[in-house]
Amino acid sequence: MPSIRKLCLSDNNLVDALPSGFGEGCPLLEHLDLSGNILSSLPDDIDDLKKLHFLDMGSILPELERKVDLLNGNN
């Protein structure tokens, strides 16, 4: 999947977390939609998605918000 730029995984009954290494296979990914799933965390290597500009998690969980802030360069 190295050339994928937009990936919609919404409403796929994903539970808990994405697998570690998720970002390694999609270096050009810019848009990721994970809404409608039951994710409680993101893998630490989510920051491998260097081109990611849009991330929809459909969640307000503090840990997920913190990881998004880190992706955006905020502390």
N, C-alpha and C positions, 0 to 999 in steps of 0.2 A: 504494500500500500504506500510506497514512497512518494507517489505523485498526487495523493489525495489532498485537496485543499479544504473541503467542507465535509464534515461527517456528522450525521444526525443519528444518534442512538437514543432518542427520546422514546419514552413509554415501552422499553424493552425488558422490564422487570429485572434490571440490573440491581443487585443487592450488595450492600457493604462497600466494596471498593473496586476500582479498576485494577487490572493486574499490573504488577511491577513491570516496568519496561514498555508500558503502553506508548509513550512518546517516541521511543527509538524507531519504530516502524513507520512513523508519519512525520518526517522532518519538515514538510512543507505545509502542514495543517494550520489553517488560519481560523477556522470556524468549527467549534465543537459544541453540539447540543446534547446534554445529558439530562434534560428535564424529564420529569415524570418517572424517575427511577428512585430507588431507595438507597442512595449512596450515603455512607456516613463519613467517608474520607476519600482523599485522592492520593495516589502513590507519590512518594517523595520526588521521584524523577519526572513528575509532570512538567517541571521546568525545562525538560528537554524539548518541549514544544516551543521553540524560540520564535516562531512566526505567528503563534496564536494571538489573535486580536479579539476574538469573541468566544466567550465561554458561558453557556447557559446551563446552570445546574438545577434550577428550579428549587433552590433550597436557601434557607437563611442560617444554616448551621455555622456557628462561629469558626470552627476549624476550616471549613471550606472557604469561608470569606477570607480568612487569614492567608490561605494559600493563593487565592486570587490576588490579594494585595501584594504578595511576594512576586507573583508573575508580572505584575504591573510596576515593580520596582519600589513599592511602598513598604515602609517598616511598621 
